[in-house]
Amino acid sequence: MATLTGTNRPLFEILLREHLNRVTISGMLTLYRPPDCPTCAAFEDTLKDLVVAHRVVVVAPEQPVKALAGITPPALQDNGQTITGHEAIAAHLKELETFVAAWRKFESDACYIDDEGETC
């Protein structure tokens, strides 16, 4: 199993602990987006590609969203945490992408080969 240099803890355990310290894993993410936002469409595509539970709510610019408490979309909600702004949402999705990849790599039934050529 892959480990970080100087530690016996598996890489997945470290990634999981770091992720849980920042974000609680939720049952579903919700992306609130305006209809005419190409970047938001890319966020939606990323969520689809990650194959994680999510929903997308397309919000007209003049439509208030009670769940956002006055925040203007785009916004991503992840277990009570609201991430706003294109850069912050992109960073959150990148972190989620890294976490999901590690989760699937280390928590599947399949064997894998780590960086040193070792198998499970």
N, CA, C and O atoms as a Tinker XYZ file with bonds, in Angstrom:
   480  protein
     1  N      0.836000   -1.171000    0.000000    73     2
     2  CA     0.000000    0.000000    0.000000    64     1     3
     3  C      0.884000    1.238000    0.000000    63     2     4     5
     4  O      1.914000    1.267000    0.673000    81     3
     5  N      0.492000    2.245000   -0.741000    73     3     6
     6  CA     1.275000    3.472000   -0.833000    64     5     7
     7  C      1.278000    4.195000    0.503000    63     6     8     9
     8  O      0.242000    4.313000    1.157000    81     7
     9  N      2.433000    4.671000    0.899000    73     7    10
    10  CA     2.550000    5.434000    2.134000    64     9    11
    11  C      3.337000    6.694000    1.847000    63    10    12    13
    12  O      4.073000    6.779000    0.864000    81    11
    13  N      3.170000    7.666000    2.719000    73    11    14
    14  CA     3.975000    8.870000    2.601000    64    13    15
    15  C      5.328000    8.615000    3.245000    63    14    16    17
    16  O      5.437000    7.849000    4.202000    81    15
    17  N      6.339000    9.252000    2.722000    73    15    18
    18  CA     7.682000    9.086000    3.243000    64    17    19
    19  C      7.724000    9.468000    4.716000    63    18    20    21
    20  O      7.188000   10.503000    5.112000    81    19
    21  N      8.366000    8.624000    5.529000    73    19    22
    22  CA     8.545000    8.923000    6.940000    64    21    23
    23  C      7.373000    8.523000    7.813000    63    22    24    25
    24  O      7.343000    8.858000    8.997000    81    23
    25  N      6.417000    7.819000    7.258000    73    23    26
    26  CA     5.269000    7.397000    8.057000    64    25    27
    27  C      4.816000    6.025000    7.596000    63    26    28    29
    28  O      5.050000    5.636000    6.452000    81    27
    29  N      4.173000    5.302000    8.482000    73    27    30
    30  CA     3.638000    3.999000    8.133000    64    29    31
    31  C      2.164000    4.068000    7.793000    63    30    32    33
    32  O      1.570000    3.059000    7.413000    81    31
    33  N      1.558000    5.248000    7.924000    73    31    34
    34  CA     0.137000    5.383000    7.641000    64    33    35
    35  C     -0.102000    5.363000    6.135000    63    34    36    37
    36  O      0.624000    6.006000    5.377000    81    35
    37  N     -1.103000    4.637000    5.712000    73    35    38
    38  CA    -1.409000    4.612000    4.278000    64    37    39
    39  C     -1.804000    5.994000    3.775000    63    38    40    41
    40  O     -2.380000    6.801000    4.505000    81    39
    41  N     -1.484000    6.241000    2.530000    73    39    42
    42  CA    -1.804000    7.519000    1.903000    64    41    43
    43  C     -3.297000    7.796000    1.969000    63    42    44    45
    44  O     -3.706000    8.928000    2.227000    81    43
    45  N     -4.111000    6.783000    1.739000    73    43    46
    46  CA    -5.556000    6.993000    1.770000    64    45    47
    47  C     -6.005000    7.493000    3.131000    63    46    48    49
    48  O     -6.820000    8.412000    3.215000    81    47
    49  N     -5.490000    6.908000    4.187000    73    47    50
    50  CA    -5.877000    7.325000    5.538000    64    49    51
    51  C     -5.539000    8.798000    5.751000    63    50    52    53
    52  O     -6.320000    9.533000    6.356000    81    51
    53  N     -4.412000    9.221000    5.272000    73    51    54
    54  CA    -4.003000   10.619000    5.415000    64    53    55
    55  C     -4.924000   11.522000    4.605000    63    54    56    57
    56  O     -5.378000   12.553000    5.103000    81    55
    57  N     -5.203000   11.143000    3.359000    73    55    58
    58  CA    -6.103000   11.941000    2.528000    64    57    59
    59  C     -7.498000   12.017000    3.143000    63    58    60    61
    60  O     -8.114000   13.083000    3.167000    81    59
    61  N     -7.988000   10.896000    3.634000    73    59    62
    62  CA    -9.309000   10.872000    4.246000    64    61    63
    63  C     -9.358000   11.784000    5.457000    63    62    64    65
    64  O    -10.283000   12.584000    5.597000    81    63
    65  N     -8.378000   11.671000    6.325000    73    63    66
    66  CA    -8.360000   12.493000    7.541000    64    65    67
    67  C     -8.262000   13.978000    7.193000    63    66    68    69
    68  O     -8.951000   14.798000    7.800000    81    67
    69  N     -7.419000   14.333000    6.228000    73    67    70
    70  CA    -7.296000   15.736000    5.825000    64    69    71
    71  C     -8.601000   16.245000    5.246000    63    70    72    73
    72  O     -9.016000   17.367000    5.538000    81    71
    73  N     -9.253000   15.429000    4.424000    73    71    74
    74  CA   -10.520000   15.848000    3.828000    64    73    75
    75  C    -11.583000   16.020000    4.906000    63    74    76    77
    76  O    -12.312000   17.012000    4.901000    81    75
    77  N    -11.680000   15.077000    5.820000    73    75    78
    78  CA   -12.696000   15.159000    6.865000    64    77    79
    79  C    -12.461000   16.340000    7.793000    63    78    80    81
    80  O    -13.413000   16.875000    8.362000    81    79
    81  N    -11.213000   16.754000    7.953000    73    79    82
    82  CA   -10.935000   17.935000    8.766000    64    81    83
    83  C    -11.463000   19.202000    8.104000    63    82    84    85
    84  O    -11.782000   20.171000    8.794000    81    83
    85  N    -11.559000   19.207000    6.790000    73    83    86
    86  CA   -12.015000   20.391000    6.056000    64    85    87
    87  C    -13.475000   20.312000    5.662000    63    86    88    89
    88  O    -14.194000   21.308000    5.741000    81    87
    89  N    -13.922000   19.139000    5.239000    73    87    90
    90  CA   -15.265000   18.995000    4.704000    64    89    91
    91  C    -15.861000   17.695000    5.229000    63    90    92    93
    92  O    -15.219000   16.646000    5.174000    81    91
    93  N    -17.065000   17.762000    5.727000    73    91    94
    94  CA   -17.754000   16.555000    6.132000    64    93    95
    95  C    -18.387000   15.941000    4.900000    63    94    96    97
    96  O    -19.026000   16.637000    4.111000    81    95
    97  N    -18.213000   14.647000    4.734000    73    95    98
    98  CA   -18.784000   13.983000    3.571000    64    97    99
    99  C    -20.301000   14.057000    3.681000    63    98   100   101
   100  O    -20.880000   13.714000    4.711000    81    99
   101  N    -20.920000   14.501000    2.626000    73    99   102
   102  CA   -22.366000   14.671000    2.652000    64   101   103
   103  C    -23.037000   13.618000    1.798000    63   102   104   105
   104  O    -22.403000   12.915000    1.011000    81   103
   105  N    -24.334000   13.535000    1.979000    73   103   106
   106  CA   -25.100000   12.640000    1.147000    64   105   107
   107  C    -25.251000   13.196000   -0.259000    63   106   108   109
   108  O    -25.339000   12.440000   -1.226000    81   107
   109  N    -25.280000   14.511000   -0.370000    73   107   110
   110  CA   -25.471000   15.112000   -1.676000    64   109   111
   111  C    -24.932000   16.535000   -1.693000    63   110   112   113
   112  O    -25.024000   17.272000   -0.712000    81   111
   113  N    -24.373000   16.892000   -2.825000    73   111   114
   114  CA   -23.951000   18.271000   -3.063000    64   113   115
   115  C    -25.048000   18.954000   -3.867000    63   114   116   117
   116  O    -25.757000   18.310000   -4.641000    81   115
   117  N    -25.181000   20.261000   -3.678000    73   115   118
   118  CA   -26.141000   21.022000   -4.466000    64   117   119
   119  C    -25.426000   22.206000   -5.088000    63   118   120   121
   120  O    -24.823000   23.023000   -4.392000    81   119
   121  N    -25.500000   22.287000   -6.409000    73   119   122
   122  CA   -24.941000   23.415000   -7.147000    64   121   123
   123  C    -26.091000   24.320000   -7.559000    63   122   124   125
   124  O    -26.997000   23.899000   -8.278000    81   123
   125  N    -26.049000   25.555000   -7.103000    73   123   126
   126  CA   -27.009000   26.573000   -7.529000    64   125   127
   127  C    -26.307000   27.402000   -8.592000    63   126   128   129
   128  O    -25.214000   27.921000   -8.366000    81   127
   129  N    -26.944000   27.523000   -9.759000    73   127   130
   130  CA   -26.284000   28.213000  -10.858000    64   129   131
   131  C    -27.275000   29.000000  -11.689000    63   130   132   133
   132  O    -28.435000   28.611000  -11.831000    81   131
   133  N    -26.806000   30.122000  -12.243000    73   131   134
   134  CA   -27.649000   30.848000  -13.188000    64   133   135
   135  C    -27.665000   30.114000  -14.530000    63   134   136   137
   136  O    -26.756000   29.337000  -14.818000    81   135
   137  N    -28.675000   30.351000  -15.342000    73   135   138
   138  CA   -28.794000   29.602000  -16.592000    64   137   139
   139  C    -27.745000   29.948000  -17.644000    63   138   140   141
   140  O    -27.450000   29.120000  -18.505000    81   139
   141  N    -27.186000   31.133000  -17.595000    73   139   142
   142  CA   -26.275000   31.587000  -18.653000    64   141   143
   143  C    -24.821000   31.668000  -18.178000    63   142   144   145
   144  O    -24.139000   32.664000  -18.417000    81   143
   145  N    -24.360000   30.622000  -17.512000    73   143   146
   146  CA   -23.019000   30.637000  -16.915000    64   145   147
   147  C    -22.211000   29.448000  -17.452000    63   146   148   149
   148  O    -22.391000   28.326000  -16.978000    81   147
   149  N    -21.321000   29.673000  -18.437000    73   147   150
   150  CA   -20.523000   28.570000  -18.992000    64   149   151
   151  C    -19.628000   27.899000  -17.946000    63   150   152   153
   152  O    -19.439000   26.684000  -17.985000    81   151
   153  N    -19.082000   28.674000  -17.023000    73   151   154
   154  CA   -18.243000   28.086000  -15.976000    64   153   155
   155  C    -19.072000   27.175000  -15.087000    63   154   156   157
   156  O    -18.608000   26.117000  -14.663000    81   155
   157  N    -20.297000   27.591000  -14.808000    73   155   158
   158  CA   -21.194000   26.768000  -13.988000    64   157   159
   159  C    -21.542000   25.460000  -14.702000    63   158   160   161
   160  O    -21.683000   24.415000  -14.067000    81   159
   161  N    -21.680000   25.532000  -16.028000    73   159   162
   162  CA   -21.929000   24.316000  -16.804000    64   161   163
   163  C    -20.738000   23.360000  -16.673000    63   162   164   165
   164  O    -20.917000   22.144000  -16.615000    81   163
   165  N    -19.534000   23.912000  -16.627000    73   163   166
   166  CA   -18.336000   23.083000  -16.427000    64   165   167
   167  C    -18.341000   22.463000  -15.030000    63   166   168   169
   168  O    -17.951000   21.307000  -14.865000    81   167
   169  N    -18.785000   23.228000  -14.016000    73   167   170
   170  CA   -18.907000   22.670000  -12.655000    64   169   171
   171  C    -19.891000   21.502000  -12.660000    63   170   172   173
   172  O    -19.638000   20.463000  -12.051000    81   171
   173  N    -21.004000   21.682000  -13.347000    73   171   174
   174  CA   -22.009000   20.629000  -13.446000    64   173   175
   175  C    -21.424000   19.388000  -14.120000    63   174   176   177
   176  O    -21.665000   18.266000  -13.675000    81   175
   177  N    -20.664000   19.589000  -15.180000    73   175   178
   178  CA   -20.015000   18.462000  -15.860000    64   177   179
   179  C    -19.033000   17.745000  -14.944000    63   178   180   181
   180  O    -18.951000   16.517000  -14.959000    81   179
   181  N    -18.290000   18.504000  -14.148000    73   179   182
   182  CA   -17.343000   17.900000  -13.202000    64   181   183
   183  C    -18.076000   17.018000  -12.202000    63   182   184   185
   184  O    -17.635000   15.905000  -11.916000    81   183
   185  N    -19.188000   17.505000  -11.671000    73   183   186
   186  CA   -19.973000   16.705000  -10.726000    64   185   187
   187  C    -20.467000   15.418000  -11.379000    63   186   188   189
   188  O    -20.447000   14.357000  -10.754000    81   187
   189  N    -20.906000   15.505000  -12.622000    73   187   190
   190  CA   -21.351000   14.303000  -13.348000    64   189   191
   191  C    -20.185000   13.340000  -13.542000    63   190   192   193
   192  O    -20.332000   12.134000  -13.341000    81   191
   193  N    -19.028000   13.870000  -13.931000    73   191   194
   194  CA   -17.854000   13.032000  -14.173000    64   193   195
   195  C    -17.374000   12.337000  -12.891000    63   194   196   197
   196  O    -16.868000   11.216000  -12.943000    81   195
   197  N    -17.536000   13.006000  -11.746000    73   195   198
   198  CA   -17.120000   12.423000  -10.471000    64   197   199
   199  C    -18.047000   11.299000  -10.021000    63   198   200   201
   200  O    -17.672000   10.481000   -9.180000    81   199
   201  N    -19.243000   11.257000  -10.573000    73   199   202
   202  CA   -20.257000   10.269000  -10.221000    64   201   203
   203  C    -20.494000   10.299000   -8.699000    63   202   204   205
   204  O    -20.431000    9.274000   -8.020000    81   203
   205  N    -20.764000   11.486000   -8.202000    73   203   206
   206  CA   -21.142000   11.656000   -6.801000    64   205   207
   207  C    -22.582000   12.159000   -6.770000    63   206   208   209
   208  O    -23.053000   12.789000   -7.717000    81   207
   209  N    -23.275000   11.871000   -5.668000    73   207   210
   210  CA   -24.653000   12.326000   -5.526000    64   209   211
   211  C    -24.677000   13.848000   -5.515000    63   210   212   213
   212  O    -24.012000   14.486000   -4.699000    81   211
   213  N    -25.439000   14.410000   -6.414000    73   211   214
   214  CA   -25.548000   15.858000   -6.488000    64   213   215
   215  C    -26.845000   16.241000   -7.179000    63   214   216   217
   216  O    -27.486000   15.430000   -7.848000    81   215
   217  N    -27.202000   17.483000   -6.998000    73   215   218
   218  CA   -28.304000   18.036000   -7.774000    64   217   219
   219  C    -27.910000   19.425000   -8.209000    63   218   220   221
   220  O    -27.104000   20.095000   -7.563000    81   219
   221  N    -28.485000   19.844000   -9.305000    73   219   222
   222  CA   -28.204000   21.159000   -9.864000    64   221   223
   223  C    -29.516000   21.931000   -9.884000    63   222   224   225
   224  O    -30.527000   21.449000  -10.394000    81   223
   225  N    -29.485000   23.128000   -9.323000    73   223   226
   226  CA   -30.658000   23.986000   -9.309000    64   225   227
   227  C    -30.321000   25.216000  -10.151000    63   226   228   229
   228  O    -29.460000   26.019000   -9.793000    81   227
   229  N    -31.019000   25.340000  -11.274000    73   227   230
   230  CA   -30.823000   26.503000  -12.138000    64   229   231
   231  C    -31.736000   27.607000  -11.612000    63   230   232   233
   232  O    -32.951000   27.437000  -11.508000    81   231
   233  N    -31.119000   28.743000  -11.283000    73   231   234
   234  CA   -31.820000   29.829000  -10.630000    64   233   235
   235  C    -31.794000   31.061000  -11.529000    63   234   236   237
   236  O    -30.734000   31.494000  -11.980000    81   235
   237  N    -32.973000   31.615000  -11.781000    73   235   238
   238  CA   -33.044000   32.865000  -12.537000    64   237   239
   239  C    -32.427000   33.970000  -11.689000    63   238   240   241
   240  O    -32.545000   33.954000  -10.463000    81   239
   241  N    -31.767000   34.932000  -12.340000    73   239   242
   242  CA   -31.076000   35.990000  -11.589000    64   241   243
   243  C    -31.961000   36.718000  -10.576000    63   242   244   245
   244  O    -31.474000   37.115000   -9.518000    81   243
   245  N    -33.236000   36.901000  -10.873000    73   243   246
   246  CA   -34.116000   37.625000   -9.971000    64   245   247
   247  C    -34.804000   36.719000   -8.947000    63   246   248   249
   248  O    -35.559000   37.201000   -8.102000    81   247
   249  N    -34.552000   35.428000   -9.017000    73   247   250
   250  CA   -35.210000   34.465000   -8.133000    64   249   251
   251  C    -34.413000   34.278000   -6.840000    63   250   252   253
   252  O    -33.280000   33.798000   -6.879000    81   251
   253  N    -34.998000   34.652000   -5.691000    73   251   254
   254  CA   -34.280000   34.426000   -4.428000    64   253   255
   255  C    -34.257000   32.932000   -4.081000    63   254   256   257
   256  O    -35.206000   32.201000   -4.369000    81   255
   257  N    -33.171000   32.499000   -3.466000    73   255   258
   258  CA   -33.026000   31.099000   -3.068000    64   257   259
   259  C    -32.938000   31.063000   -1.547000    63   258   260   261
   260  O    -31.948000   31.499000   -0.960000    81   259
   261  N    -33.976000   30.543000   -0.926000    73   259   262
   262  CA   -34.043000   30.511000    0.539000    64   261   263
   263  C    -32.834000   29.786000    1.133000    63   262   264   265
   264  O    -32.282000   30.222000    2.144000    81   263
   265  N    -32.430000   28.694000    0.515000    73   263   266
   266  CA   -31.307000   27.895000    1.037000    64   265   267
   267  C    -29.990000   28.660000    1.021000    63   266   268   269
   268  O    -29.062000   28.307000    1.749000    81   267
   269  N    -29.897000   29.706000    0.196000    73   267   270
   270  CA   -28.649000   30.462000    0.083000    64   269   271
   271  C    -28.624000   31.712000    0.964000    63   270   272   273
   272  O    -27.597000   32.384000    1.051000    81   271
   273  N    -29.726000   32.024000    1.607000    73   271   274
   274  CA   -29.785000   33.152000    2.547000    64   273   275
   275  C    -29.172000   34.432000    1.985000    63   274   276   277
   276  O    -28.328000   35.061000    2.622000    81   275
   277  N    -29.603000   34.804000    0.795000    73   275   278
   278  CA   -29.145000   36.058000    0.216000    64   277   279
   279  C    -27.878000   35.978000   -0.618000    63   278   280   281
   280  O    -27.479000   36.981000   -1.208000    81   279
   281  N    -27.242000   34.836000   -0.686000    73   279   282
   282  CA   -26.031000   34.669000   -1.497000    64   281   283
   283  C    -26.436000   34.521000   -2.958000    63   282   284   285
   284  O    -27.365000   33.781000   -3.278000    81   283
   285  N    -25.748000   35.214000   -3.825000    73   283   286
   286  CA   -26.035000   35.153000   -5.254000    64   285   287
   287  C    -25.292000   33.978000   -5.885000    63   286   288   289
   288  O    -24.085000   33.831000   -5.689000    81   287
   289  N    -26.009000   33.137000   -6.647000    73   287   290
   290  CA   -25.337000   32.031000   -7.332000    64   289   291
   291  C    -24.306000   32.554000   -8.331000    63   290   292   293
   292  O    -24.446000   33.676000   -8.816000    81   291
   293  N    -23.276000   31.773000   -8.649000    73   291   294
   294  CA   -23.154000   30.351000   -8.358000    64   293   295
   295  C    -22.715000   30.089000   -6.910000    63   294   296   297
   296  O    -21.959000   30.849000   -6.304000    81   295
   297  N    -23.228000   28.983000   -6.403000    73   295   298
   298  CA   -22.857000   28.541000   -5.063000    64   297   299
   299  C    -22.964000   27.016000   -5.020000    63   298   300   301
   300  O    -23.820000   26.420000   -5.673000    81   299
   301  N    -22.092000   26.411000   -4.249000    73   299   302
   302  CA   -22.089000   24.967000   -4.076000    64   301   303
   303  C    -22.271000   24.683000   -2.597000    63   302   304   305
   304  O    -21.510000   25.183000   -1.768000    81   303
   305  N    -23.272000   23.885000   -2.260000    73   303   306
   306  CA   -23.466000   23.488000   -0.869000    64   305   307
   307  C    -22.999000   22.054000   -0.703000    63   306   308   309
   308  O    -23.367000   21.163000   -1.469000    81   307
   309  N    -22.176000   21.857000    0.320000    73   307   310
   310  CA   -21.654000   20.533000    0.643000    64   309   311
   311  C    -21.817000   20.342000    2.141000    63   310   312   313
   312  O    -21.010000   20.828000    2.933000    81   311
   313  N    -22.867000   19.632000    2.519000    73   311   314
   314  CA   -23.146000   19.315000    3.916000    64   313   315
   315  C    -23.167000   20.551000    4.818000    63   314   316   317
   316  O    -22.500000   20.596000    5.851000    81   315
   317  N    -23.935000   21.534000    4.410000    73   315   318
   318  CA   -24.093000   22.732000    5.230000    64   317   319
   319  C    -23.070000   23.817000    4.960000    63   318   320   321
   320  O    -23.269000   24.966000    5.353000    81   319
   321  N    -21.996000   23.476000    4.308000    73   319   322
   322  CA   -20.979000   24.465000    3.949000    64   321   323
   323  C    -21.359000   25.043000    2.586000    63   322   324   325
   324  O    -21.641000   24.293000    1.651000    81   323
   325  N    -21.368000   26.360000    2.472000    73   323   326
   326  CA   -21.684000   27.006000    1.203000    64   325   327
   327  C    -20.420000   27.630000    0.630000    63   326   328   329
   328  O    -19.782000   28.472000    1.262000    81   327
   329  N    -20.074000   27.204000   -0.568000    73   327   330
   330  CA   -18.887000   27.710000   -1.250000    64   329   331
   331  C    -19.385000   28.618000   -2.365000    63   330   332   333
   332  O    -20.237000   28.220000   -3.159000    81   331
   333  N    -18.858000   29.837000   -2.428000    73   331   334
   334  CA   -19.315000   30.796000   -3.429000    64   333   335
   335  C    -18.141000   31.292000   -4.264000    63   334   336   337
   336  O    -16.987000   31.260000   -3.838000    81   335
   337  N    -18.471000   31.748000   -5.459000    73   335   338
   338  CA   -17.444000   32.287000   -6.349000    64   337   339
   339  C    -16.824000   31.199000   -7.199000    63   338   340   341
   340  O    -16.637000   30.068000   -6.750000    81   339
   341  N    -16.513000   31.550000   -8.413000    73   339   342
   342  CA   -15.982000   30.583000   -9.382000    64   341   343
   343  C    -14.689000   29.918000   -8.903000    63   342   344   345
   344  O    -14.553000   28.698000   -8.991000    81   343
   345  N    -13.743000   30.709000   -8.401000    73   343   346
   346  CA   -12.453000   30.136000   -7.988000    64   345   347
   347  C    -12.601000   29.208000   -6.789000    63   346   348   349
   348  O    -11.989000   28.141000   -6.752000    81   347
   349  N    -13.402000   29.602000   -5.816000    73   347   350
   350  CA   -13.585000   28.778000   -4.617000    64   349   351
   351  C    -14.307000   27.475000   -4.947000    63   350   352   353
   352  O    -13.957000   26.419000   -4.421000    81   351
   353  N    -15.310000   27.547000   -5.813000    73   351   354
   354  CA   -16.027000   26.333000   -6.223000    64   353   355
   355  C    -15.088000   25.409000   -6.992000    63   354   356   357
   356  O    -15.076000   24.201000   -6.756000    81   355
   357  N    -14.309000   25.964000   -7.902000    73   355   358
   358  CA   -13.352000   25.150000   -8.669000    64   357   359
   359  C    -12.353000   24.472000   -7.740000    63   358   360   361
   360  O    -12.035000   23.298000   -7.927000    81   359
   361  N    -11.857000   25.197000   -6.743000    73   359   362
   362  CA   -10.899000   24.625000   -5.791000    64   361   363
   363  C    -11.548000   23.514000   -4.973000    63   362   364   365
   364  O    -10.928000   22.479000   -4.730000    81   363
   365  N    -12.780000   23.722000   -4.552000    73   363   366
   366  CA   -13.488000   22.700000   -3.767000    64   365   367
   367  C    -13.705000   21.445000   -4.604000    63   366   368   369
   368  O    -13.514000   20.331000   -4.115000    81   367
   369  N    -14.101000   21.620000   -5.861000    73   367   370
   370  CA   -14.310000   20.465000   -6.731000    64   369   371
   371  C    -13.009000   19.733000   -7.015000    63   370   372   373
   372  O    -13.005000   18.507000   -7.129000    81   371
   373  N    -11.904000   20.463000   -7.131000    73   371   374
   374  CA   -10.597000   19.834000   -7.335000    64   373   375
   375  C    -10.223000   18.988000   -6.118000    63   374   376   377
   376  O     -9.729000   17.869000   -6.259000    81   375
   377  N    -10.460000   19.528000   -4.928000    73   375   378
   378  CA   -10.188000   18.785000   -3.697000    64   377   379
   379  C    -11.081000   17.541000   -3.626000    63   378   380   381
   380  O    -10.622000   16.462000   -3.251000    81   379
   381  N    -12.335000   17.696000   -3.983000    73   379   382
   382  CA   -13.254000   16.571000   -3.987000    64   381   383
   383  C    -12.821000   15.516000   -5.006000    63   382   384   385
   384  O    -12.920000   14.317000   -4.745000    81   383
   385  N    -12.344000   15.965000   -6.160000    73   383   386
   386  CA   -11.853000   15.063000   -7.199000    64   385   387
   387  C    -10.678000   14.225000   -6.675000    63   386   388   389
   388  O    -10.627000   13.016000   -6.900000    81   387
   389  N     -9.750000   14.862000   -5.987000    73   387   390
   390  CA    -8.598000   14.163000   -5.406000    64   389   391
   391  C     -9.050000   13.146000   -4.370000    63   390   392   393
   392  O     -8.575000   12.011000   -4.346000    81   391
   393  N     -9.972000   13.567000   -3.516000    73   391   394
   394  CA   -10.483000   12.678000   -2.481000    64   393   395
   395  C    -11.201000   11.465000   -3.083000    63   394   396   397
   396  O    -10.959000   10.330000   -2.673000    81   395
   397  N    -12.078000   11.708000   -4.050000    73   395   398
   398  CA   -12.835000   10.622000   -4.678000    64   397   399
   399  C    -11.892000    9.637000   -5.369000    63   398   400   401
   400  O    -12.092000    8.425000   -5.283000    81   399
   401  N    -10.877000   10.143000   -6.046000    73   399   402
   402  CA    -9.911000    9.261000   -6.719000    64   401   403
   403  C     -9.190000    8.372000   -5.710000    63   402   404   405
   404  O     -9.025000    7.174000   -5.941000    81   403
   405  N     -8.763000    8.956000   -4.593000    73   403   406
   406  CA    -8.081000    8.164000   -3.557000    64   405   407
   407  C     -9.043000    7.160000   -2.938000    63   406   408   409
   408  O     -8.672000    6.013000   -2.690000    81   407
   409  N    -10.256000    7.580000   -2.692000    73   407   410
   410  CA   -11.263000    6.689000   -2.107000    64   409   411
   411  C    -11.468000    5.479000   -3.008000    63   410   412   413
   412  O    -11.472000    4.339000   -2.544000    81   411
   413  N    -11.634000    5.735000   -4.272000    73   411   414
   414  CA   -11.893000    4.638000   -5.205000    64   413   415
   415  C    -10.661000    3.760000   -5.415000    63   414   416   417
   416  O    -10.788000    2.555000   -5.632000    81   415
   417  N     -9.494000    4.345000   -5.352000    73   415   418
   418  CA    -8.264000    3.577000   -5.540000    64   417   419
   419  C     -8.025000    2.630000   -4.377000    63   418   420   421
   420  O     -7.711000    1.458000   -4.581000    81   419
   421  N     -8.171000    3.128000   -3.171000    73   419   422
   422  CA    -7.784000    2.353000   -1.999000    64   421   423
   423  C     -8.924000    1.598000   -1.342000    63   422   424   425
   424  O     -8.670000    0.714000   -0.523000    81   423
   425  N    -10.146000    1.905000   -1.664000    73   423   426
   426  CA   -11.268000    1.254000   -1.000000    64   425   427
   427  C    -12.081000    0.365000   -1.926000    63   426   428   429
   428  O    -13.239000    0.071000   -1.629000    81   427
   429  N    -11.522000   -0.057000   -3.008000    73   427   430
   430  CA   -12.250000   -0.931000   -3.929000    64   429   431
   431  C    -11.851000   -2.388000   -3.671000    63   430   432   433
   432  O    -10.967000   -2.673000   -2.864000    81   431
   433  N    -12.524000   -3.296000   -4.373000    73   431   434
   434  CA   -12.208000   -4.717000   -4.272000    64   433   435
   435  C    -10.994000   -5.088000   -5.106000    63   434   436   437
   436  O    -10.416000   -6.161000   -4.931000    81   435
   437  N    -10.612000   -4.210000   -6.001000    73   435   438
   438  CA    -9.536000   -4.520000   -6.933000    64   437   439
   439  C     -8.165000   -4.311000   -6.300000    63   438   440   441
   440  O     -8.001000   -3.479000   -5.407000    81   439
   441  N     -7.211000   -5.056000   -6.762000    73   439   442
   442  CA    -5.829000   -4.824000   -6.365000    64   441   443
   443  C     -5.269000   -3.681000   -7.196000    63   442   444   445
   444  O     -5.811000   -3.347000   -8.250000    81   443
   445  N     -4.208000   -3.095000   -6.733000    73   443   446
   446  CA    -3.578000   -2.002000   -7.440000    64   445   447
   447  C     -2.080000   -2.132000   -7.262000    63   446   448   449
   448  O     -1.604000   -2.879000   -6.407000    81   447
   449  N     -1.351000   -1.405000   -8.068000    73   447   450
   450  CA     0.091000   -1.362000   -7.948000    64   449   451
   451  C      0.468000    0.036000   -7.496000    63   450   452   453
   452  O      0.112000    1.024000   -8.138000    81   451
   453  N      1.196000    0.115000   -6.377000    73   451   454
   454  CA     1.580000    1.436000   -5.876000    64   453   455
   455  C      2.822000    1.938000   -6.611000    63   454   456   457
   456  O      3.326000    1.280000   -7.521000    81   455
   457  N      3.298000    3.091000   -6.209000    73   455   458
   458  CA     4.423000    3.726000   -6.890000    64   457   459
   459  C      5.699000    2.907000   -6.862000    63   458   460   461
   460  O      6.562000    3.072000   -7.725000    81   459
   461  N      5.831000    2.019000   -5.873000    73   459   462
   462  CA     7.032000    1.173000   -5.770000    64   461   463
   463  C      6.868000   -0.173000   -6.465000    63   462   464   465
   464  O      7.756000   -1.023000   -6.396000    81   463
   465  N      5.725000   -0.370000   -7.139000    73   463   466
   466  CA     5.496000   -1.631000   -7.832000    64   465   467
   467  C      4.918000   -2.730000   -6.970000    63   466   468   469
   468  O      4.780000   -3.864000   -7.429000    81   467
   469  N      4.578000   -2.422000   -5.740000    73   467   470
   470  CA     3.992000   -3.399000   -4.828000    64   469   471
   471  C      2.499000   -3.544000   -5.120000    63   470   472   473
   472  O      1.826000   -2.577000   -5.478000    81   471
   473  N      2.001000   -4.758000   -4.961000    73   471   474
   474  CA     0.575000   -5.002000   -5.154000    64   473   475
   475  C     -0.068000   -5.301000   -3.819000    63   474   476   477
   476  O      0.608000   -5.585000   -2.830000    81   475
   477  N     -1.383000   -5.232000   -3.809000    73   475   478
   478  CA    -2.102000   -5.505000   -2.550000    64   477   479
   479  C     -2.195000   -6.983000   -2.286000    63   478   480
   480  O     -2.765000   -7.395000   -1.275000    81   479
